[in-house]
């Protein structure tokens, strides 16, 4: 049991794996309590400054003007961080009482609190209570990345008009920045509309896979070199394997650049303008219906039908066992899963691989290994490797398809984590059973909902909650095994291998 307040006296080396996981949870909860205390203290400091300088007179101190300065000096952080803590504290005090209680108790951390604060600022008062409650429930089973995806989808569904207006305002702030850093390097980043950003991302990924498997560069290095290749006019990433004419990519004809593939999932009634449910931009998340319809003007369409388990039973009748799914089946699985099905992972389905929940044993031809929709799951390269090792009993993870929608993962400690089909919640909105329902207020669906008056349109310059809690942005990983820890940095195998059968 991890119950010591003095970490210096804890012998982590003597703990079991289960004990270490328990220690992690306990320590994380205590860190969240400490984060909450910091937020509440700096908010109170700001409140007192405001009270003391509420009527300063000509040339006086504006209300609360230097509270952030005082806090920043005391904590030895920048004033932007102090301002963000104050702002979050004010939001919790003014509008989110349940979130404040959960934060103070250590049930959610600052990263999740920030997601809830960001996602509820523009929500009408009449729907705030039900949305906050549902977000807190979702926070208990999702990390901050997944929680943000869910929160944005629900907010767009509750207030489609407001989502569109905020997107149109933010588009005016698009920019690209170049900043010099140490050792002859520079940071190149920018703020782009989501479809444009995904276009760039998909082009860089395509170019990163133009080299052979012996190219020594990591995926991040390939993406960086591909960006330069786009700008210098070459338009192609040269392989660095060093084998010259023996490289399998040597002499491959240069294909004329095409428009990179970006994928959008949208319900049919929203595409036709009957409803305004949010659409799903692969690799980004929810976008408003108006933007999705604009993008659809130049799109190719693929219909994804809503199917039941009975449909798969019919498809399986008389089936010949095969490992690779048909193109139609692959499209359907990618569309309804939306992203990697490992808990907390947000790698897009288009950049991931298909896996058999029950491995297809080529010799045994077991029924559980059929290549049908209910036995196929989207997994990124990293988590596909984890699942394959687990299927081969090399790792103590286990998976189980609870039903058509839910995939359960049992961790080595016995904890069970459940993921659902993210894409289906956009294509077939009725499957999003956890979504809050806005109370009737007399507004017609097309009428804009009046949002709170003080909604900041540009929070881009504020540090994220992750930056505040874990200041590791830009940290250079030295340990070789850790350099490929992020799913987006995994290099896919040229020929993924299926899990072996027990008899192999």
Order of alpha helices (4+ residues) and beta strands (2+ residues): alpha-alpha-alpha-alpha-alpha-alpha-alpha-alpha-beta-beta-alpha-alpha-beta-alpha-beta-beta-alpha-alpha-alpha-beta-beta-alpha-beta-beta-beta-alpha-alpha
